[in-house]
Amino acid sequence: MAQSNQNNQNSNFSGRFSGRFSGVFTALITPFKNGEIDWASMKRLLRSQLDANIDGFVVNGTTAESPVLTEQERLKIFEFVRSECGRGFPLIMGTGTNSTAESINQTKKAEQLGADAVLVVVPYYNKPPQRGLFQHYQKIAESTGLPVILYNVPSRTITQLEFQTILELSKLQNIVGIKEASGDIAFGSKLIRACGADFFVTSGDDGSFLDLMSAGGAGVISVGSHIFGKKFVDWSKRVKTGDVTVQAEFATIRDLNTYLYIEANPIPLKMALCLMGLIDSPELRLPLTVLSEPYTEQLKSKMLEAGIL
């Protein structure tokens, strides 16, 4: 695979940023009400997250239903979250699409907004080869001064970043880490060993994030932290110390955490947050729809069992 002049040792660029993006980051939903963004619910949700001592947020990720947000809405959401969290709080902006040009456009806008980094998902639907993925990320990285975080989630994108492609991308100047959401701990562990301290590997799979952290992972970009924020923060700190009891504690909420994916994320999550009173409505934008009634009753039951309701 061809490499650019940038593809030298990254001169500690990522080393200066990797610690800033460790721990538990919540991939924020976008609350809707009557077709519009529900700012009151967003404020309430952010307050609960900050009270849980979450380490940072991803704004405009796929959990935010980014494909159905307008450019103006993305800008307003980022500015609202920044105003609630303050200047020093880490905010990562999702800017990945299946168009390199549009991803560059969104990345430049994220830089103008003052994002701390961008999260760039593997292009979906068009199934590029690995050389196309390398060039996609290379062009995005060259377009910005922001730290760039790769996002590997083959369950949603079909195509995945292969080990050698990630290894080569990790050498580019401002590609600083990866959200590894395949749930393959052996693969994640191999990346941690091969890419070195200047490139961080954080989990994108709530069900296995403690295992990846035990193998040296930086943390998790999470869906479940909307609900289990305090627990996830506590467990992530303790697992770094080698505390083996966290797995048994996680087992107490595993069933509910798994059920958050009974339909496409964030359908069950929004219903759970509505049942908890954190958002006013479980509304989504088409083509996503509200959780079906039978699943809702099962979700309530599992939330009661887990002590959430």
Phi, psi and omega in degrees: 000133181293146179235149182271173176297338179289341191279051174256181173303139192274020168046042174067012178304307182291329178300331179284344186243340190300321179295331181291338183247023177266167180092206185258115174250131178267129174275096193296139169286169169247107178291135176239152175210120182055039174086352183244161176295132181265095186290327179296317177294321178300316179298315180297318179296315180297320179300317181295324179291317179294324176296333179277359180064035173303145186279339180178176180232150164256123178256137178068032169279183180292333175295336177278003186061044185306325181297340183252009175268140175281164178301319179295321178295318179301317179298313182295320179297313180300313182296324179293314180297318179298319181294327180283328188262336182092164187294328186276355186275129184293124176236122176257134181255127173286124183230005184279139173222185176265017173237123180298316181298316180291324177296320176296317179300313181291327179294318178297321178292323177298321178295319179295325180288338182099026175297152179275338179193169174238145176251123189239107182289151174301134179305133185259158174073311187280354170052060179290152173288171183299323179294328176289322177295318178301312182293325177303306181291325178299314181295320179296315181298323180288343185272353190217158171263359181281152168298137180248129178248123176289155179223109183254109182219074187299336179295337180254334188252350186072299178286144176230155174284126178276162186306310184294325178295316178297318180300317179291319179295328181295344180271351179286151193309311186238022169270109196255344183184184181218139166270107186261104189248019179284338185079004180272099185293325178298318179294313179298319179296321178297320177296316180301316181291321188277325189274340174084179188291339182276003179224119184264150176242115178245150184280147170240017183232106185301325184293337184234013187295327179293325177295318180292321178295324177298332179272003179110007178294155186281334184161217182210140165259111203242151168266311184297339180294345170303324186258318186253034188307308183297319179296313182298318179297314179298312182295321181295325178288318183288324181294332177293336180271359181090012180293114184273354182282346184295327181296320178294323178292320178298326181300335181289339180242006185300318183298314178294318180300318178295323183291342177295354179240020180297329167233174187303133173299134009255033183300303180293325180300315181296323177294318179298317180294326177292318178297330179279350181082012180278332172229154185283332187217144175274015186303142172233172175257138178304141019271002174281146181228164182297148180306137182294157185300314179300318178294324180297317179296320178293321178298314178304315181299316180290326176293322177296317180298324182275359179077020180276328178252000000 
